Amino acid sequence: MTDDDKEAPAPGTGAAPAGSDPAVVALALGGASRDEADAFLRRQSGFLDEQSMAVRAQTEVLRLQAHELKHELKLRHWSLRVHHIGDVMKLAFEFAVAVIVLAIVAAIGGAVWNAAHDDALVIETFSVPPDMAAKGVTGEVVASKIQDRLFAMQAETNSTRAASSYANNWDNDIKVQVPDTGVSIGEINKYLHEWLGRQTHIKGEIYRTASGIAVTARTGGIASGTFTGSEADLDALFDDAARSVFRSTQPYRYALYLRTARGFLFNPKYFAETNAILNDLVHTGGVEDRAWSYDAIGMGKVFGGDLYGGVEMLRRAIATRPTLDAYTDLANTEQTLQHDEDVLTIRKEAEALTVRGGNSDMKPSAALADSLFNKQHLALVLGDNLAVLDYGRQMELTPGNDHVRALSIDDDLRACGALHDSACPRQIRDSVPPASNPLDASSLHWSVRLADVLLGHFKEAADEVPVAMNMFPRGAGIVAEGNRRWETPVSALVRAEFGDVRGAHALIDRTPADCAMCIRFRDRIDAIERNWTGAGYWFAHAVAMAPSIPFTYADWGAMLLAKGDLDGAIEKFREANLKGPHFADPLEMWGEALMLKNRSDLALAKLEEANQYAPNWGRLHLKWGEALFYAGREDDARKQFVVAGRLDLSATDKASLAKWTAPHV
């Protein structure tokens, strides 16, 4: 029997394996009887019904599963949304908590920082007798009165020093502390400031004595003074108590208060008290207090007439801590002494300090004013007179030290004279407000006088003398030194210009040997009397004193030009131009010397260059016209003569111009 025989269905059963080939089924049916075929078909039909029911059941299951899955997906989406919202709310809550915590930390940190940097002066309520309190003079009222007086003294204290440079600085932060009860935020803050800060606490009391009443003020538990009097003297006693507080808590400021508000320059009592305070600070104070105290002591010596002692103290101030204020004071003092070379060196050092940013010890406005003034005077001693006026205009727009502004006006006037512009001094004088103190007022007149000398207006210069002398504050020791080094040489030169050479020598011969202007005016007086040997000697001496300053070289060249030594004069003008390239005088006289050498073609370049630095100089335009005429440019020459005619000219130059503009020219 083969394998195929074994797998064939039994005859007559009509059964066919599931999945049999339809062709096989057809053959089986074809070989079967009708009953067998019907039975087979019925069985197949039943099988198909069962299969159909199974498919429908599976379809329903799938439908139910799909529905369930859809419902589950909706629930999951909702759950995810709720979870997301929860996460967002949690994050928002945590962020809000973090912000609150940070705000609390910032508030605490700010409170701690403010407390640690609290330098305020705290005036606690005074203890007063009950009967006085009943009349309204309570402890809080007394503390407020002390506060008012401290504010007033602070306002009267004039200083360029920045508040941040004080080791113990309460500046205008003066508080009256009223006692509180219980624990509160205010009390906690107060304790924090007392614990971490550097507050200065003032306590005190008023009590009755056998003869009246006494007022005591204590700083840090130490009595700064007890003042007695009658009840009618109460306001005066408050003044005394406030002054004692000011002195014990702010000794440097109190010294300046005596200087600025109490007129220490002219009152020996306050002068001595100020010096006592400052001398104590240079031994016991911090580096800033020592430096500024040396500066103040130095300026006290200067105004008292001891200029060399003042220079020593000011140099100590710079050695202790370089500040722009000390450099400015030192340069101004050396300027009063007429030490031109030292002035130039100090001004340059001050400018270098400004570039390095070394002005933190000064109030910003005062530092700017001092910086501009140093630059202005540096330009002045180098003959750059247009720059002097430009810096002066900048200072007009700069709030700061009024005294420095007054010095700036003095420089403006001297620059006007050096520019040979007679309209310039009048314009400045008309724009200047009244001086705030007699020293500045008298200085203004001396500067006007010097401008007149530089312009050649010697009669006007002589007329200024009584005005200036009457304005000088008689109590200031600096007056005598100023007379010796400023007034005397100017007066001597004016006398020489008027022909009184003997009287000029009587004045100039007693001036100090280290006074640059004194030596230069000796030169000019000898040149006026045509004493060429004497003039040459003094010019050489003046150059040795101030080798970097162009003025002596220019004056020396003018003397040689008058003597007829044209080559020697040109050499001096060349040296002057190297020292002060924007100084017009040596350039103009250089042009004149070239014209005398019959080189008007070369002279034109010098005169045109000089015009850049002194555009309103009448003689310059006159000589420029002459050079143009000799160079064959007659039309251009006439234009310069017209300009010269509108400007200030000496009598000699006016006569010369008249000849050049005569019809036959």
Summary of the structure (lengths in Angstrom):
residues: 665
radius of gyration: 50.0
end to end distance: 163.2
largest distance: 177.1
contacts: 2125
relative contact order: 0.04
helix: 72%
strand: 5%
